[in-house]
Amino acid sequence: MTTYPTRTRRWTRAEYDRLIEVGVFHPGEPVELLGGELIVSEPQGSVHYTAILLVEDALRAALGPGWLVRTQGPVALDDESEPEPDLTVVRGGARDYSREHPSRPALVVEVAESSLSRDREHKGSLYARARVDDYWILNLVDRVLEVYRRPIPDPSALFGWRYAAKEVRGPESSVAPLAAPGAPVLVSDLLP
């Protein structure tokens, strides 16, 4: 019996968007394009979804007008990546993105339980490569907020980039988004 090596096909963002356009993937289907690979997202539990709502409320209150807090919406990071982070903060309003997804988020937040390792290594490297300056992981396992900043090249990282700075903030701490340094958010307000 002859065996053949497993081959995979990498996808571009344009191809992925076309698959959505022709109905291969439906709105709300748990699929993301990450580094050219189609990844099925993990299902959400009630704690995870509650955390998303709490982060959304806290960021909207802290940032005020001129900033849009998007939940689970696509971000056009590069030609081979269109993740759907749990939350994304971008300049402007909803109508500013009616024709295309935002590509330069000021802040990306992932809420993590079972996806913690993937959010740190896989998505962290991907967001760093896209030069997202402010990346947060609300770590529900340890009940802390991990704050990643200063993307730098690193050939050993999955996508060739990583964050040079990482801070872990406990529930009693606060953190201000880089986009609004005068608007601190209490970590306890983010945790369910």
C-alpha positions as a Markdown table, in Angstrom:
| # | Residue | x | y | z |
|---|---|---|---|---|
| 1 | Met | 0.0 | 0.0 | 0.0 |
| 2 | Thr | 1.3 | 3.4 | -1.0 |
| 3 | Thr | 1.1 | 6.2 | 1.6 |
| 4 | Tyr | 1.2 | 9.9 | 0.8 |
| 5 | Pro | 2.2 | 12.7 | 3.1 |
| 6 | Thr | -0.6 | 14.7 | 4.5 |
| 7 | Arg | -0.9 | 18.0 | 2.7 |
| 8 | Thr | -2.7 | 21.1 | 3.8 |
| 9 | Arg | -3.9 | 24.1 | 1.9 |
| 10 | Arg | -3.3 | 27.6 | 3.1 |
| 11 | Trp | -6.0 | 30.2 | 2.5 |
| 12 | Thr | -5.8 | 33.9 | 1.9 |
| 13 | Arg | -8.2 | 36.4 | 3.5 |
| 14 | Ala | -9.6 | 37.1 | 0.1 |
| 15 | Glu | -10.4 | 33.4 | -0.5 |
| 16 | Tyr | -11.9 | 33.1 | 3.0 |
| 17 | Asp | -14.1 | 36.1 | 2.5 |
| 18 | Arg | -15.3 | 34.6 | -0.8 |
| 19 | Leu | -16.2 | 31.4 | 0.9 |
| 20 | Ile | -18.3 | 33.4 | 3.3 |
| 21 | Glu | -19.8 | 35.4 | 0.4 |
| 22 | Val | -20.9 | 32.3 | -1.5 |
| 23 | Gly | -22.4 | 30.7 | 1.6 |
| 24 | Val | -19.8 | 28.0 | 2.4 |
| 25 | Phe | -19.6 | 29.5 | 5.9 |
| 26 | His | -22.6 | 31.1 | 7.5 |
| 27 | Pro | -22.6 | 34.1 | 9.8 |
| 28 | Gly | -22.0 | 33.0 | 13.4 |
| 29 | Glu | -20.2 | 29.8 | 12.3 |
| 30 | Pro | -17.3 | 29.3 | 14.7 |
| 31 | Val | -14.5 | 29.5 | 12.1 |
| 32 | Glu | -11.5 | 31.9 | 12.0 |
| 33 | Leu | -8.7 | 32.4 | 9.5 |
| 34 | Leu | -5.4 | 32.4 | 11.5 |
| 35 | Gly | -2.1 | 32.5 | 9.6 |
| 36 | Gly | -3.7 | 30.9 | 6.5 |
| 37 | Glu | -5.4 | 28.1 | 8.4 |
| 38 | Leu | -9.1 | 27.7 | 9.0 |
| 39 | Ile | -9.5 | 27.1 | 12.7 |
| 40 | Val | -12.8 | 26.0 | 14.4 |
| 41 | Ser | -13.4 | 28.1 | 17.5 |
| 42 | Glu | -14.3 | 26.4 | 20.8 |
| 43 | Pro | -17.8 | 26.6 | 22.1 |
| 44 | Gln | -18.6 | 29.2 | 24.8 |
| 45 | Gly | -19.9 | 28.5 | 28.2 |
| 46 | Ser | -21.9 | 30.9 | 30.2 |
| 47 | Val | -18.9 | 32.1 | 32.3 |
| 48 | His | -17.0 | 32.9 | 29.1 |
| 49 | Tyr | -19.9 | 34.8 | 27.5 |
| 50 | Thr | -20.6 | 36.7 | 30.8 |
| 51 | Ala | -17.0 | 37.8 | 30.9 |
| 52 | Ile | -17.2 | 39.1 | 27.3 |
| 53 | Leu | -20.2 | 41.2 | 28.3 |
| 54 | Leu | -18.5 | 42.5 | 31.4 |
| 55 | Val | -15.3 | 43.5 | 29.4 |
| 56 | Glu | -17.5 | 45.2 | 26.8 |
| 57 | Asp | -19.3 | 47.3 | 29.5 |
| 58 | Ala | -16.1 | 48.3 | 31.2 |
| 59 | Leu | -14.3 | 49.3 | 28.0 |
| 60 | Arg | -17.3 | 51.3 | 26.7 |
| 61 | Ala | -17.5 | 53.2 | 30.0 |
| 62 | Ala | -13.7 | 53.8 | 30.1 |
| 63 | Leu | -13.2 | 54.8 | 26.4 |
| 64 | Gly | -16.2 | 57.0 | 25.7 |
| 65 | Pro | -17.0 | 58.6 | 22.3 |
| 66 | Gly | -14.8 | 58.1 | 19.3 |
| 67 | Trp | -14.1 | 54.5 | 20.1 |
| 68 | Leu | -16.0 | 51.4 | 19.0 |
| 69 | Val | -15.9 | 48.2 | 21.1 |
| 70 | Arg | -16.7 | 45.3 | 18.9 |
| 71 | Thr | -17.5 | 41.9 | 20.2 |
| 72 | Gln | -16.6 | 38.7 | 18.3 |
| 73 | Gly | -16.3 | 40.6 | 15.0 |
| 74 | Pro | -13.8 | 39.9 | 12.3 |
| 75 | Val | -10.5 | 41.9 | 12.1 |
| 76 | Ala | -8.6 | 42.0 | 8.8 |
| 77 | Leu | -5.1 | 41.6 | 10.3 |
| 78 | Asp | -3.2 | 40.8 | 7.1 |
| 79 | Asp | -3.6 | 38.8 | 3.8 |
| 80 | Glu | -3.8 | 35.5 | 5.6 |
| 81 | Ser | -5.5 | 36.3 | 8.9 |
| 82 | Glu | -9.0 | 37.3 | 9.8 |
| 83 | Pro | -9.5 | 36.4 | 13.5 |
| 84 | Glu | -12.7 | 37.1 | 15.4 |
| 85 | Pro | -11.4 | 38.2 | 18.8 |
| 86 | Asp | -13.8 | 38.2 | 21.8 |
| 87 | Leu | -13.4 | 42.0 | 21.9 |
| 88 | Thr | -11.7 | 44.6 | 19.7 |
| 89 | Val | -11.4 | 48.3 | 20.2 |
| 90 | Val | -11.1 | 50.5 | 17.1 |
| 91 | Arg | -11.4 | 54.2 | 16.4 |
| 92 | Gly | -14.6 | 55.5 | 15.0 |
| 93 | Gly | -18.2 | 54.2 | 14.9 |
| 94 | Ala | -20.1 | 51.2 | 13.6 |
| 95 | Arg | -20.8 | 52.8 | 10.1 |
| 96 | Asp | -17.0 | 53.3 | 9.6 |
| 97 | Tyr | -16.7 | 49.5 | 9.1 |
| 98 | Ser | -19.8 | 48.8 | 7.0 |
| 99 | Arg | -17.7 | 48.1 | 3.8 |
| 100 | Glu | -14.7 | 46.4 | 5.3 |
| 101 | His | -13.5 | 45.0 | 8.6 |
| 102 | Pro | -11.1 | 47.1 | 10.8 |
| 103 | Ser | -7.5 | 46.3 | 10.3 |
| 104 | Arg | -5.7 | 48.4 | 13.0 |
| 105 | Pro | -7.2 | 47.6 | 16.4 |
| 106 | Ala | -6.1 | 49.7 | 19.3 |
| 107 | Leu | -6.8 | 46.8 | 21.7 |
| 108 | Val | -7.6 | 43.2 | 21.3 |
| 109 | Val | -9.1 | 41.1 | 24.2 |
| 110 | Glu | -9.4 | 37.4 | 24.3 |
| 111 | Val | -11.4 | 35.7 | 27.1 |
| 112 | Ala | -9.7 | 32.4 | 27.9 |
| 113 | Glu | -10.6 | 29.2 | 29.6 |
| 114 | Ser | -9.7 | 26.1 | 27.6 |
| 115 | Ser | -8.1 | 28.3 | 24.9 |
| 116 | Leu | -5.6 | 29.8 | 27.2 |
| 117 | Ser | -2.5 | 28.2 | 25.6 |
| 118 | Arg | -3.7 | 29.0 | 22.0 |
| 119 | Asp | -4.5 | 32.6 | 23.0 |
| 120 | Arg | -1.0 | 33.1 | 24.5 |
| 121 | Glu | 1.1 | 31.4 | 21.9 |
| 122 | His | -0.8 | 31.2 | 18.6 |
| 123 | Lys | -3.0 | 34.3 | 18.7 |
| 124 | Gly | -0.4 | 36.3 | 20.7 |
| 125 | Ser | 2.2 | 35.8 | 18.0 |
| 126 | Leu | -0.3 | 36.6 | 15.3 |
| 127 | Tyr | -1.4 | 39.9 | 17.0 |
| 128 | Ala | 2.2 | 40.8 | 17.6 |
| 129 | Arg | 3.0 | 40.2 | 14.0 |
| 130 | Ala | 0.1 | 42.6 | 13.0 |
| 131 | Arg | 1.7 | 45.2 | 15.4 |
| 132 | Val | -1.3 | 45.3 | 17.7 |
| 133 | Asp | 0.2 | 47.3 | 20.5 |
| 134 | Asp | -2.2 | 46.3 | 23.3 |
| 135 | Tyr | -3.3 | 42.7 | 23.7 |
| 136 | Trp | -5.1 | 41.4 | 26.8 |
| 137 | Ile | -6.1 | 37.9 | 27.8 |
| 138 | Leu | -8.7 | 37.7 | 30.5 |
| 139 | Asn | -7.5 | 34.4 | 32.1 |
| 140 | Leu | -10.6 | 32.9 | 33.7 |
| 141 | Val | -8.6 | 29.9 | 34.9 |
| 142 | Asp | -6.4 | 31.9 | 37.2 |
| 143 | Arg | -8.8 | 34.9 | 37.5 |
| 144 | Val | -6.2 | 37.4 | 36.3 |
| 145 | Leu | -5.8 | 39.8 | 33.4 |
| 146 | Glu | -2.6 | 39.2 | 31.3 |
| 147 | Val | -1.5 | 42.4 | 29.5 |
| 148 | Tyr | 0.8 | 42.1 | 26.5 |
| 149 | Arg | 2.5 | 45.1 | 24.9 |
| 150 | Arg | 5.5 | 46.0 | 22.7 |
| 151 | Pro | 5.4 | 43.6 | 19.8 |
| 152 | Ile | 8.9 | 42.6 | 18.6 |
| 153 | Pro | 10.3 | 40.2 | 16.0 |
| 154 | Asp | 11.3 | 36.8 | 17.3 |
| 155 | Pro | 12.1 | 34.0 | 14.8 |
| 156 | Ser | 11.4 | 31.3 | 17.5 |
| 157 | Ala | 7.7 | 32.5 | 17.9 |
| 158 | Leu | 5.0 | 30.8 | 15.8 |
| 159 | Phe | 4.5 | 33.8 | 13.5 |
| 160 | Gly | 7.9 | 35.3 | 13.9 |
| 161 | Trp | 6.7 | 37.9 | 16.5 |
| 162 | Arg | 6.0 | 38.1 | 20.2 |
| 163 | Tyr | 5.3 | 40.6 | 22.9 |
| 164 | Ala | 8.3 | 42.0 | 24.8 |
| 165 | Ala | 6.2 | 43.0 | 27.8 |
| 166 | Lys | 3.8 | 40.9 | 29.8 |
| 167 | Glu | 2.1 | 42.0 | 33.1 |
| 168 | Val | -0.3 | 39.9 | 35.1 |
| 169 | Arg | -2.9 | 41.9 | 37.0 |
| 170 | Gly | -5.0 | 40.4 | 39.8 |
| 171 | Pro | -8.6 | 41.3 | 40.6 |
| 172 | Glu | -7.6 | 44.1 | 42.9 |
| 173 | Ser | -5.5 | 45.8 | 40.2 |
| 174 | Ser | -6.5 | 48.2 | 37.4 |
| 175 | Val | -5.2 | 48.7 | 33.9 |
| 176 | Ala | -5.7 | 51.5 | 31.4 |
| 177 | Pro | -5.8 | 50.7 | 27.6 |
| 178 | Leu | -3.0 | 52.4 | 25.7 |
| 179 | Ala | -5.6 | 54.1 | 23.7 |
| 180 | Ala | -7.0 | 55.8 | 26.8 |
| 181 | Pro | -4.2 | 56.0 | 29.4 |
| 182 | Gly | -6.4 | 58.2 | 31.7 |
| 183 | Ala | -9.2 | 55.6 | 31.9 |
| 184 | Pro | -8.2 | 52.7 | 34.1 |
| 185 | Val | -10.4 | 49.6 | 34.3 |
| 186 | Leu | -10.6 | 47.5 | 37.4 |
| 187 | Val | -9.8 | 43.9 | 36.7 |
| 188 | Ser | -12.5 | 42.8 | 39.2 |
| 189 | Asp | -15.0 | 44.5 | 36.9 |
| 190 | Leu | -14.0 | 42.2 | 34.1 |
| 191 | Leu | -14.3 | 38.9 | 36.0 |
| 192 | Pro | -17.6 | 37.1 | 36.3 |
